[in-house]
Amino acid sequence: MLRIGIDLGGTKIAAGLVDEGRNLGASVQEPTRLPRPAKELAEAVFHLAERLLKEQGIAWEQVECVGIGIPGTVNRETDCVEYANNFGFENVPFVKMVKDWFPCPLYAENDAKAAAWGEYLAGAGQGSRSMTAVTLGTGVGGGIILNGTILEGENGAAGELGHMVIRQNGRSCTCGRKGCLEAYASATALVSQAKEAMETSQESLLWSLCGGKMSEVNGRLIFEAAAQKDETACRVLERFTEDLSDGAANIINILQPEVLCIGGGLSGAGEALLAPLKRKTAPKVYSRASKKNTRILLARLGNGAGIIGAACLNEQVEKAAVKK
Ligand SMILES: [Zn+2]
């Protein structure tokens, strides 16, 4: 049987087919068009899934279930989205609204947790017992998987790894606190730190790489400049990986997962990100003398992780149900 995974983002909605081997097949997407009322958004999600099936000539009878990743706090007991900043949702029964449209079982989860679940089942965490994922994007997302189950916490909000404070009275974070990991180690934070550094380094290669337009600076350009030994870019990345390693070591010290998976747009930098991160994290880990230590790996599924993880949420629910 096929499953449908839906990745509901702030800018686009993507839906894809996932087979029994957890492989991603055909997918479709469309703009999210925010701001939008919850009911209308729920309907749009259904129509996108239906378009996917129509285009592939597949009937609903061939679909086992649908999963959806939502950028907010999803309470699976109440089918409510308790908080979703991008959508302006506060205690909206959005999951219920989506469920009402679909003729098959539907599972919902926070998008970062869904993507972590995808990497755990079919990507970097495949075969491991426990995995923690950190996603470096607009913010810093997280997902904690322990013994085959996503850690939800009492209210579904567990795993907000981006909001651990790494510097007291540090940079302001979107959550209202100061000094969160997200304010230092997200892609957004990397870019803004590079821009600040450019202000005082007119000779930086970053200026020519962005064509003199600071608004064009992005994570890829920063890694490119560093690869060409640009002093400014190297200094910014040095600080960035140091901050990220504080977060990584904190996570490892608390959870000791088998795998720490680094995902999100910045993971595209590959070894240029991974090597310094591993080097800086190792001496900060409490268990450094242990023969068994967390493996830090790059995410493998890219943007597909969210769709695959959402489609495979039924595997998690079933496992959880078996335990009870
Ligand atoms: Zn925060």
Residues whose N, C-alpha, C, O or C-beta is under 5 A from the ligand:
A	BS01	ZN	G162 H163 C173 T174 C175 R177 C180
